[in-house]
Amino acid sequence: MLAGTIGSRPIGSAANARARAYIVDQLRLFGYDVRVQEAEARRASLGRAARVANIIAVKPGRRPEAIGLVSHYDSVPAGPGAADDAFGVSVSLEAARVLAARTDRTWTLMVLVTDGEEDGLMGAAALMTDRDVTDRLRAYLNIESIGSSEPAMLFEVGPGNEWLLAPWARYAPHPRGGSFATEIYKHLPNDTDFSILKLHDIPGINLAAVGDSYAYHTARDTADRLSPQLLRRTGEQAVALVTRLDGVDITQRSTDAPQFVDIAGMTAIAYGSKMAIAIAGAALVLGIIAWVRVTATTIELEGVLRWLLTCVWGLVGSAAVVASMIGATWALRAAREVYHPWYARPGRLLFLLLAVGVTVGWAFARAGQWLPQRAHGVRHPALVWTVALPAWIVLAGIAFWYAPGAANLWTLPLLTAGLLLSIVPSTNAAAVRAVSVAILAVAGSLWIHNAIDLLRYTVALFGRLPLVTPSYVYAAVMAVAGIMLVPPFVAITARDRPLLRPSLTTAVCLLAIAIAAGMSYAAPAYTYEQPLRRHLRVVQETDRAAVWQTGSLEPGLDLGPGAPEGWKAGRPADEATAFRLPVRNLPHPFVFHTMGPPAGPSPIALSDVTMTPVAAGSELTITVTPRLTGVMVWFVMPQGVQPARASLPGAMRDRLGRWTAVYVAPPLDGFVFRASFGPADVALLKEMRVLATVQGFGPDGWPAPAWLPQERTVWSGDATWVIDPFSLPIAPVPPLR
């Protein structure tokens, strides 16, 4: 209903209102008391305000304190938002329907569906001004999405939350996630409503679908793309968590920052910081003890020189494996006409890198036969651990110090290896192989599924970041996973006797490289389902012409018939003074620009521009009347000028020190902007500008030009009109007496 029948639902649009009415009707049908919080949300740190309408539904329990299901019903203007976040709304509604049937509820249940999440989390900001919500909400599950298929990962938990994780770890039917995802999320340019709620010390769980994120924030984010299994499993998790939390004291609080991780998607563990310190300490100590034991055995079997040669040979071989994978990525890019030839079919590149890495590793193992006989090492599994354990110890220590949430990916396998290798006799090859099986089981349950999901996610992530993906990215992820998975595997398979037909293994490796290279070279770089993202931006200062820009991750203009002429590579410099304002140039690595036809009439009208003398200076008043829903109105002051008071929150938004206030989706009947200035600032105000931005294409936005190719490309766009308010007639005001 939301993504298909209604479609794109940006804040303030008619579709947004239709979506809100549908959700309200559904929740009332399920027996909830529903109200709509209409408010003007303000976030002073962003210099932004917005008109929002949040949906607040309540099902009373025996206690007034509430457990919440949180999602947002708005979408980006560029797409229908099936995954982001009609997915979250649908799961919340179905979970609300199922949970409403319970009559023995201890805690009140709240369903909170916010508006304006895509425009700076404005709905969540307004929600935190509602006293009924803030007084009663004690725990919540935020359901988000950056992808259309599994896994749905628990990637963030809010403050005072240690007690929240136990029900997830014990009772979630399909637990996926880990505190390592929190460490990754910290460095990504993303936010959710969770970011606002946690600032108010409300403990919560942040869950998001991350698979198949090619369509995120695009027109391809349609309902038919969503995985039914994702919907079902996420709904089961939501119902199970709320049901279990109903038997927990949700009023409790803790200050601990726990670690958590799922085990092969079948179960999960969660523990506090004290336990994390104990595990890390035990892992490091036992790891060192185990390394001393296996190293002593190796030296006893081989001698110091042969042991040193084995270590050096292993390190050089490992470096060669990583270098070969980087080289294979670079070679594939150099052989194709695009910079990301693997984007649509990343599995082929990953197969190629795996084949190249295994072949180079095998080549180094075989090359050892050319060394003098006295330099040949003994084929004993302890040899593997004398090389691998120092790397595991170093990685575990670094992770625990710099990324504690991700430390369990290293400390748990290291603890297992240190404990088992410290117990078994290192001289007994069979015993070392046996414990290596247990070590591989622990490392594999933590690393295999997470590494695969991370590689797939990384491909789609770099497809929307404004940079050319470095050639080392995928090799680096595979190398980190390989450090944890390859040593126990080699220790298990190492044998005293050499292979009978090593040439056959060599032939198989070379054949795998040939097949993988051919498949990677023949793969389409972009498809309709995995499209190249491109952006179109228009900035208009006069009625005669506008500056047009296109940007993407690939070179080439690739526009259809009817496009403006005279495109130049690079960013505009002097074509428009607008680019000295917050209308920034596109950040993409490949940008083209031209002077083209105007984008059309301005989506706002300015009237009643007045300068009124006041005791300490002057007060500027501007009446703004939008002609479109969902328009963004910017008030941009000259460099160094900041109002003493203003009717809208503002902030210094760029390095040039320009105070800017933004109003998103103002009411169609208009609003008045007021700002007071000191005497020294009044003379500079002639450089002030009012900007109006329309985002996206469609009936509530800017009409999409017909010359944008869509077969293997998906477009987003925005148009901005730059208006000089002082070029309009200024109403006379009598002098101050």
Backbone hydrogen bonds, N-H to C=O, Kabsch-Sander energy under -0.5 kcal/mol:
donor,donor_aa,acceptor,acceptor_aa,energy
6,I,1,M,-2.6
7,G,2,L,-1.6
13,S,10,P,-2.0
17,A,13,S,-1.5
18,R,14,A,-2.0
19,A,15,A,-2.5
20,R,16,N,-2.1
21,A,17,A,-2.2
22,Y,18,R,-2.1
23,I,19,A,-2.3
24,V,20,R,-2.5
25,D,21,A,-2.2
26,Q,22,Y,-2.2
27,L,23,I,-2.5
28,R,24,V,-2.2
29,L,25,D,-2.1
30,F,26,Q,-1.4
31,G,28,R,-1.4
32,Y,27,L,-2.2
33,D,58,V,-2.6
34,V,32,Y,-0.7
35,R,56,I,-2.2
37,Q,35,R,-0.5
37,Q,54,N,-2.9
38,E,36,V,-1.0
39,A,37,Q,-0.6
39,A,52,V,-2.2
41,A,39,A,-0.8
41,A,50,A,-2.7
43,R,48,R,-2.8
46,L,43,R,-1.2
47,G,43,R,-1.0
48,R,43,R,-1.7
49,A,662,V,-2.5
50,A,41,A,-2.1
51,R,664,V,-1.5
52,V,39,A,-2.7
52,V,50,A,-0.6
54,N,37,Q,-2.4
55,I,113,V,-3.0
56,I,35,R,-2.7
56,I,54,N,-0.5
57,A,55,I,-0.5
57,A,111,V,-2.3
58,V,33,D,-2.3
59,K,109,L,-2.7
61,G,63,R,-0.6
62,R,105,R,-1.9
63,R,106,T,-2.8
66,A,136,R,-3.3
67,I,108,T,-2.6
68,G,139,A,-2.6
69,L,110,M,-2.3
70,V,68,G,-0.5
70,V,141,L,-2.7
71,S,112,L,-1.9
73,Y,114,T,-2.2
74,D,114,T,-0.7
75,S,9,R,-0.9
79,G,76,V,-1.2
82,A,221,D,-2.2
85,D,83,A,-0.7
86,A,81,G,-2.2
87,F,82,A,-1.2
88,G,83,A,-0.5
89,V,85,D,-2.2
90,S,86,A,-2.8
91,V,87,F,-2.3
92,S,88,G,-2.2
93,L,89,V,-2.8
94,E,90,S,-2.5
95,A,91,V,-2.7
96,A,92,S,-2.5
97,R,93,L,-2.3
98,V,94,E,-2.4
99,L,95,A,-2.9
100,A,96,A,-1.7
101,A,97,R,-0.6
101,A,98,V,-1.1
102,R,99,L,-1.5
108,T,63,R,-0.7
108,T,65,E,-2.2
109,L,59,K,-2.7
110,M,67,I,-2.9
110,M,108,T,-0.5
111,V,57,A,-2.4
112,L,69,L,-2.7
112,L,110,M,-0.6
113,V,55,I,-2.3
113,V,111,V,-0.6
114,T,71,S,-2.8
114,T,112,L,-0.6
119,D,116,G,-0.8
120,G,117,E,-0.7
121,L,117,E,-1.5
122,M,116,G,-2.0
123,G,115,D,-0.9
125,A,121,L,-1.8
126,A,122,M,-2.1
127,L,123,G,-2.4
128,M,124,A,-1.7
129,T,126,A,-2.0
130,D,127,L,-1.6
131,R,129,T,-0.7
134,T,130,D,-2.4
135,D,131,R,-2.4
136,R,132,D,-1.0
137,L,133,V,-3.0
138,R,66,A,-2.9
139,A,66,A,-1.1
140,Y,203,P,-0.8
141,L,68,G,-2.3
142,N,205,I,-3.0
143,I,70,V,-2.7
143,I,141,L,-0.6
144,E,142,N,-0.7
144,E,207,L,-3.1
146,I,209,A,-3.1
147,G,209,A,-1.0
148,S,211,G,-1.2
148,S,212,D,-1.3
149,S,211,G,-2.0
153,M,151,P,-0.8
153,M,208,A,-2.8
154,L,176,R,-2.6
155,F,153,M,-0.9
155,F,206,N,-1.9
156,E,206,N,-1.1
158,G,204,G,-2.9
161,N,256,D,-0.6
164,L,161,N,-1.4
165,L,161,N,-1.1
165,L,162,E,-0.7
166,A,162,E,-0.7
168,W,164,L,-0.9
169,A,165,L,-3.0
170,R,166,A,-2.4
171,Y,167,P,-2.6
172,A,167,P,-0.6
172,A,168,W,-1.5
178,G,154,L,-1.3
179,S,260,F,-2.9
181,A,178,G,-1.4
182,T,178,G,-0.6
183,E,179,S,-1.2
184,I,180,F,-1.6
185,Y,181,A,-2.8
186,K,182,T,-1.8
187,H,184,I,-1.5
188,L,185,Y,-1.6
190,N,188,L,-1.8
195,S,192,T,-1.9
196,I,192,T,-0.5
196,I,193,D,-1.1
197,L,193,D,-2.0
198,K,194,F,-2.5
199,L,195,S,-0.5
199,L,196,I,-0.6
200,H,196,I,-0.5
200,H,197,L,-1.2
201,D,198,K,-1.6
202,I,197,L,-1.3
205,I,140,Y,-2.0
206,N,156,E,-2.9
207,L,142,N,-2.9
207,L,205,I,-0.6
208,A,153,M,-2.3
209,A,144,E,-1.2
210,V,151,P,-2.6
211,G,149,S,-1.7
211,G,151,P,-0.6
215,A,212,D,-0.6
216,Y,213,S,-0.8
218,T,215,A,-1.8
221,D,218,T,-1.4
222,T,220,R,-2.3
225,R,222,T,-1.1
226,L,222,T,-0.5
226,L,223,A,-1.1
227,S,148,S,-2.4
231,L,227,S,-1.9
232,R,228,P,-2.6
233,R,229,Q,-2.8
234,T,230,L,-2.4
235,G,231,L,-2.3
236,E,232,R,-2.3
237,Q,233,R,-2.1
238,A,234,T,-2.6
239,V,235,G,-2.4
240,A,236,E,-2.4
241,L,237,Q,-2.8
242,V,238,A,-2.3
243,T,239,V,-2.4
244,R,240,A,-2.3
245,L,241,L,-2.7
246,D,242,V,-1.2
247,G,244,R,-1.6
248,V,245,L,-1.8
250,I,248,V,-1.3
252,Q,249,D,-1.3
259,Q,271,Y,-2.7
261,V,269,I,-2.1
262,D,177,G,-1.7
263,I,267,T,-3.4
264,A,262,D,-0.8
264,A,445,S,-1.9
266,M,263,I,-2.1
267,T,263,I,-1.0
268,A,169,A,-0.9
269,I,261,V,-2.5
271,Y,259,Q,-2.5
276,A,272,G,-2.2
277,I,273,S,-2.4
278,A,274,K,-2.3
279,I,275,M,-2.9
280,A,276,A,-2.5
281,G,277,I,-2.9
282,A,278,A,-2.7
283,A,279,I,-2.7
284,L,280,A,-2.4
285,V,281,G,-2.4
286,L,282,A,-2.9
287,G,283,A,-2.3
288,I,284,L,-2.1
289,I,285,V,-2.3
290,A,286,L,-2.9
291,W,287,G,-2.3
292,V,288,I,-2.4
293,R,289,I,-2.1
294,V,290,A,-2.8
295,T,291,W,-2.4
296,A,292,V,-2.3
297,T,293,R,-2.1
298,T,294,V,-2.4
299,I,295,T,-2.8
300,E,296,A,-2.2
301,L,297,T,-2.1
302,E,298,T,-2.8
303,G,299,I,-2.0
307,W,303,G,-2.0
308,L,304,V,-2.8
309,L,305,L,-2.6
310,T,306,R,-2.2
311,C,307,W,-2.3
312,V,308,L,-2.7
313,W,309,L,-2.9
314,G,310,T,-2.4
315,L,311,C,-2.3
316,V,312,V,-2.7
317,G,313,W,-2.4
318,S,314,G,-2.3
319,A,315,L,-2.4
320,A,316,V,-2.3
321,V,317,G,-2.1
322,V,318,S,-2.1
323,A,319,A,-2.6
324,S,320,A,-2.4
325,M,321,V,-1.8
326,I,322,V,-2.2
327,G,323,A,-2.7
328,A,324,S,-2.3
329,T,325,M,-2.0
330,W,326,I,-2.4
331,A,327,G,-2.6
332,L,328,A,-2.3
333,R,329,T,-2.0
334,A,330,W,-2.6
335,A,331,A,-1.8
336,R,332,L,-0.8
336,R,333,R,-0.8
343,Y,340,H,-1.6
344,A,525,A,-1.3
348,R,345,R,-1.2
349,L,345,R,-0.8
350,L,346,P,-2.4
351,F,347,G,-2.1
352,L,348,R,-2.1
353,L,349,L,-2.8
354,L,350,L,-2.3
355,A,351,F,-2.6
356,V,352,L,-2.8
357,G,353,L,-2.8
358,V,354,L,-2.6
359,T,355,A,-2.2
360,V,356,V,-2.5
361,G,357,G,-2.4
362,W,358,V,-2.7
363,A,359,T,-2.5
364,F,360,V,-2.1
365,A,361,G,-2.0
366,R,362,W,-2.6
367,A,363,A,-2.4
368,G,364,F,-0.8
368,G,365,A,-0.5
369,Q,366,R,-1.8
370,W,367,A,-1.8
371,L,368,G,-1.4
375,A,372,P,-2.0
376,H,372,P,-0.5
376,H,373,Q,-1.3
380,H,378,V,-1.8
383,L,380,H,-1.8
384,V,380,H,-0.5
384,V,381,P,-0.7
385,W,381,P,-1.2
386,T,382,A,-1.8
387,V,383,L,-0.9
387,V,384,V,-0.7
388,A,384,V,-2.6
389,L,385,W,-2.1
391,A,387,V,-0.7
392,W,388,A,-2.3
393,I,389,L,-2.7
394,V,390,P,-2.4
395,L,391,A,-2.6
396,A,392,W,-2.5
397,G,393,I,-2.2
398,I,394,V,-2.6
399,A,395,L,-2.7
400,F,396,A,-2.4
401,W,397,G,-1.7
402,Y,398,I,-3.0
403,A,399,A,-2.3
406,A,403,A,-1.8
407,A,403,A,-0.5
407,A,404,P,-0.9
409,L,406,A,-1.5
410,W,407,A,-2.1
411,T,407,A,-3.1
412,L,408,N,-1.4
414,L,410,W,-2.2
415,L,411,T,-2.8
416,T,412,L,-2.1
417,A,413,P,-2.8
418,G,414,L,-3.3
419,L,415,L,-2.4
420,L,416,T,-2.4
421,L,417,A,-2.6
422,S,418,G,-1.0
423,I,419,L,-0.7
423,I,420,L,-0.7
424,V,420,L,-2.4
428,N,425,P,-1.3
429,A,427,T,-1.0
432,V,428,N,-2.1
433,R,429,A,-2.5
434,A,430,A,-2.2
435,V,431,A,-2.3
436,S,432,V,-1.7
437,V,433,R,-1.4
438,A,434,A,-1.2
439,I,435,V,-2.4
440,L,436,S,-2.6
441,A,437,V,-2.1
442,V,438,A,-2.0
443,A,439,I,-2.8
444,G,440,L,-3.2
445,S,441,A,-1.9
446,L,442,V,-1.2
447,W,443,A,-2.5
448,I,444,G,-1.9
449,H,444,G,-0.5
451,A,447,W,-3.1
452,I,448,I,-2.2
453,D,449,H,-2.3
454,L,450,N,-2.5
455,L,451,A,-2.4
456,R,452,I,-2.1
457,Y,453,D,-2.5
458,T,454,L,-2.6
459,V,455,L,-1.8
460,A,456,R,-1.6
461,L,457,Y,-2.9
462,F,458,T,-2.6
463,G,459,V,-1.0
464,R,461,L,-1.6
465,L,461,L,-0.8
467,L,465,L,-2.2
473,V,470,P,-1.3
476,A,472,Y,-2.4
477,V,473,V,-2.0
478,M,474,Y,-2.4
479,A,475,A,-2.3
480,V,476,A,-2.3
481,A,477,V,-2.1
482,G,478,M,-2.6
483,I,479,A,-2.2
484,M,480,V,-0.9
484,M,481,A,-0.6
485,L,481,A,-1.4
486,V,482,G,-2.9
489,F,485,L,-1.3
490,V,486,V,-2.9
491,A,487,P,-2.6
492,I,488,P,-1.8
493,T,489,F,-2.0
494,A,490,V,-1.8
504,L,501,R,-1.1
505,T,501,R,-1.0
506,T,502,P,-2.1
507,A,503,S,-2.4
508,V,504,L,-2.4
509,C,505,T,-2.3
510,L,506,T,-2.4
511,L,507,A,-2.5
512,A,508,V,-2.3
513,I,509,C,-2.0
514,A,510,L,-2.3
515,I,511,L,-2.7
516,A,512,A,-2.7
517,A,513,I,-3.0
518,G,514,A,-2.3
519,M,515,I,-2.5
520,S,516,A,-2.5
521,Y,517,A,-2.4
522,A,518,G,-2.0
523,A,519,M,-0.9
527,T,530,Q,-1.4
532,L,712,R,-2.5
534,R,714,V,-2.3
535,H,551,G,-2.2
536,L,716,S,-2.3
537,R,549,Q,-2.6
538,V,718,D,-1.9
539,V,547,V,-2.5
540,Q,720,T,-2.9
541,E,545,A,-0.6
542,T,545,A,-0.8
546,A,596,G,-2.2
547,V,539,V,-2.8
548,W,546,A,-0.5
548,W,594,T,-3.0
549,Q,537,R,-2.8
550,T,592,F,-2.2
551,G,535,H,-1.8
552,S,590,F,-1.9
553,L,533,R,-0.6
560,G,707,W,-2.9
563,A,560,G,-1.3
568,K,593,H,-2.7
570,G,591,V,-3.5
579,F,576,A,-1.3
580,R,577,T,-2.1
581,L,578,A,-2.3
583,V,578,A,-0.8
584,R,582,P,-1.8
590,F,552,S,-1.6
591,V,589,P,-0.5
592,F,550,T,-2.4
593,H,568,K,-2.3
594,T,548,W,-1.9
596,G,546,A,-3.0
596,G,594,T,-0.6
605,A,625,T,-2.0
607,S,623,T,-2.3
609,V,729,P,-0.6
610,T,608,D,-0.7
610,T,621,T,-2.5
612,T,619,E,-2.9
614,V,617,G,-2.6
617,G,614,V,-1.2
618,S,677,F,-2.0
619,E,612,T,-2.9
620,L,675,A,-3.3
621,T,610,T,-2.4
622,I,673,F,-2.3
623,T,607,S,-2.5
624,V,622,I,-0.5
624,V,671,F,-2.9
625,T,605,A,-2.6
627,R,603,P,-4.1
628,L,603,P,-0.9
631,V,628,L,-0.7
632,M,693,T,-2.6
633,V,631,V,-0.5
633,V,663,Y,-2.7
634,W,632,M,-0.5
634,W,691,L,-3.1
635,F,661,A,-2.7
636,V,634,W,-0.6
636,V,689,R,-2.7
637,M,635,F,-0.6
637,M,659,W,-2.8
640,G,657,G,-2.1
641,V,638,P,-2.1
642,Q,640,G,-0.5
644,A,676,S,-2.7
645,R,676,S,-0.9
647,S,674,R,-2.6
651,A,660,T,-2.1
653,R,651,A,-0.8
653,R,658,R,-1.7
657,G,654,D,-1.7
659,W,641,V,-0.7
659,W,657,G,-0.6
660,T,651,A,-2.4
661,A,635,F,-1.8
662,V,47,G,-2.3
662,V,649,P,-0.5
663,Y,633,V,-2.7
664,V,49,A,-3.1
664,V,662,V,-0.5
665,A,631,V,-1.7
670,G,667,P,-2.0
671,F,624,V,-2.2
673,F,622,I,-3.1
674,R,672,V,-0.5
675,A,620,L,-2.0
676,S,645,R,-2.4
677,F,618,S,-2.9
681,D,678,G,-1.1
682,V,678,G,-1.0
683,A,679,P,-0.6
684,L,681,D,-0.8
685,L,681,D,-0.8
685,L,682,V,-1.0
686,K,683,A,-0.5
687,E,684,L,-2.0
688,M,685,L,-2.3
689,R,636,V,-2.1
690,V,723,I,-2.7
691,L,634,W,-2.4
692,A,721,W,-2.1
693,T,632,M,-2.8
694,V,719,A,-2.7
695,Q,693,T,-0.5
696,G,717,G,-3.3
698,G,702,W,-0.8
701,G,698,G,-1.3
702,W,696,G,-1.9
708,L,705,P,-0.9
714,V,532,L,-2.8
716,S,534,R,-1.9
718,D,536,L,-1.9
719,A,694,V,-2.3
720,T,538,V,-2.8
721,W,692,A,-2.6
722,V,540,Q,-3.0
723,I,690,V,-3.0
723,I,721,W,-0.6
727,S,724,D,-1.7
728,L,725,P,-1.0
731,A,609,V,-1.9
731,A,729,P,-0.5
